[in-house]
Amino acid sequence: MEDISGGMFGDAEYFKPLVDGVNDMSVGNDWFLLANDFADYMRAQEVVDATYKDQSEWTRRWEECQEGWVARVVEGGVQLLIIRLQRANLISRGGEAPSQSDTG
C-alpha cells in the first residue's frame, strides 16, 4: 500500500480511493486487514509449503498441535466440572468434600 500511495505505480491521487478503501475502515471494507499483512501472510505460507514437503516434520507438528488441543479441551472440561460441583455444593472451593454442616 505504501508503494501505491507513494506513486510507484502511477499518479498517487488516482489510486487514493483504493488506498483509502484498504487503510480506512470508514471508507473501505478490508475488515480482515489482508492487504496490509499480505506480505507476511505469503512468507508464512512459504514456511507452511516447505514444512508440508517434509512429511515427517509436518506429521510431528500436526501431532504436537493435536496434543496441545486435546490438553486444552481436557483442562477446560475439568475446570468446568469443578465449577459445576462447587455450584452444586458437592465440593468446597478448596476442592475437598464439604463437611456435614456445609451440606445442611
ChimeraX attribute file (.defattr): number of C-alpha atoms within 10 A of each C-alpha:
attribute: neighborCount
match mode: 1-to-1
recipient: residues
	/A:1	13
	/A:2	9
	/A:3	10
	/A:4	17
	/A:5	19
	/A:6	14
	/A:7	14
	/A:8	10
	/A:9	11
	/A:10	12
	/A:11	12
	/A:12	15
	/A:13	13
	/A:14	13
	/A:15	17
	/A:16	15
	/A:17	15
	/A:18	15
	/A:19	19
	/A:20	16
	/A:21	15
	/A:22	21
	/A:23	18
	/A:24	13
	/A:25	12
	/A:26	9
	/A:27	13
	/A:28	14
	/A:29	13
	/A:30	14
	/A:31	11
	/A:32	9
	/A:33	12
	/A:34	12
	/A:35	14
	/A:36	14
	/A:37	10
	/A:38	11
	/A:39	11
	/A:40	11
	/A:41	13
	/A:42	11
	/A:43	11
	/A:44	12
	/A:45	12
	/A:46	12
	/A:47	11
	/A:48	12
	/A:49	12
	/A:50	13
	/A:51	15
	/A:52	14
	/A:53	10
	/A:54	10
	/A:55	11
	/A:56	11
	/A:57	13
	/A:58	16
	/A:59	13
	/A:60	11
	/A:61	14
	/A:62	12
	/A:63	12
	/A:64	11
	/A:65	12
	/A:66	12
	/A:67	12
	/A:68	12
	/A:69	12
	/A:70	11
	/A:71	12
	/A:72	12
	/A:73	12
	/A:74	12
	/A:75	12
	/A:76	12
	/A:77	12
	/A:78	12
	/A:79	12
	/A:80	12
	/A:81	12
	/A:82	17
	/A:83	16
	/A:84	13
	/A:85	16
	/A:86	18
	/A:87	12
	/A:88	11
	/A:89	14
	/A:90	17
	/A:91	19
	/A:92	17
	/A:93	14
	/A:94	8
	/A:95	12
	/A:96	10
	/A:97	15
	/A:98	15
	/A:99	11
	/A:100	7
	/A:101	6
	/A:102	11
	/A:103	11
	/A:104	5
